[in-house]
Amino acid sequence: MLHSHLNHACSPNVSVRHLDTRTALARITVRALRAIAPGEELCVTYVDPALPLRARRDALRAWGFGVCRCERCVREEAEGADAAEAEGVPGGLHDLENELKAGLGVL
């Protein structure tokens, strides 16, 4: 349950390793992925960080989270790195596609 208290970031600074999941007293290790400054919040990723901006946000939304506003997403949004827009697909059509897939259970 400890790692469930770690917030999400699309560029996490830690990862969680489950050492023994056979018992209720399962142990985890939280491992730094880069140097962490004193006082910096420890964050894991809840989605595949290799996904483009819109896909990461869609994946988080599917789990009931709001729009991700982590540093990486805010930066990529400002840079116009949204993959769907970069490919010329208007956001509304992408959202419609996801709604249709969700309705058919094919996400």
N, C-alpha and C positions, 0 to 999 in steps of 0.2 A: 504493500500500500504506500510505502514511502515515495516511490517514483511517481505515483499518481498525483503528488503534490507539486511536481515540477511543471512549470509552464512550457508552452510550445514556442518554438522559433524555427523558421525555415532554414536558418543557419545555426544549428544548435552548438552549444559549447561543451556539452557532455552527452554521453550515451549510457544506456543502462544495460547491464549484462545480468541475466538470471543465472545464478550458479546452481541452484537445486530447486526444481519446481515440484518435487515429489511429495513434499510435506507442506502443512499449513505454515510452517516456519521457514519458508523458502527464503533464501538469501540473494541479495543483489549486490552488484558493484556498480558504482557510478564512476565512469572514467572520463577524464578531461580529453576533449578533442583538440584543444589548443590552449595557449596560456590564458588564464582567467585572472582578471584584475581583482584586487581586494574589493569586496562589496558588490561585485558584479553578480547579477542573478544567474543561477544555473538553469539552463533551458535544454529540453530535449525536443526532438521533432516528432509530431504525431502523424506525419505523412512522409512520402518518399521525397527527400529534398532535391532529387534529380529532376523532378517534374517541373514544367514551366509554371509561371505565376498562376494563370487561371486554373490549371489542373490541380495545383496545391490548394487553392482557395475552394474549389469545388469539392475536393476530398474532405476538407475540414468542415465545410457546410453540410456534407452528407452525414457527418458525425454529430451535427447539432451545434457546431461552433459558428460564430459570426464571421465576418470578413476578417481575414488575417491582416493585422497591421504591424507585424514585426518589422524590424529595421530593413531586412532584405526585401520584403514585399513592398514596403513603402518606396524604397529606392528603385526597385524594378518597375513599379507603377509609374514613378516620375520619369524614368528613362524610356517609357513606352515599350517595355519588354513583354507585354501581354502577347502570348503566342497566337491566340485567335485573331487579335487585331492585326498583328504582324502578317498573318496569312490572308488578311482581307476579309475575315469573317466577322460581321458585326456582332457585338456582344449579345444582342437580343436573339439572334439565330442560334448562337452557341447555347444560351440558356434554354431555349425551346428544345434544342436537341437533347440536353440533359434531362429536362422534364419528361420528354417522351420516353427516353431510355429508362428513367426511374419508374415511370408508370408501367413499363413492360418488364421491369426487373432485370434489365440487361446492363446496368452500370458496370 
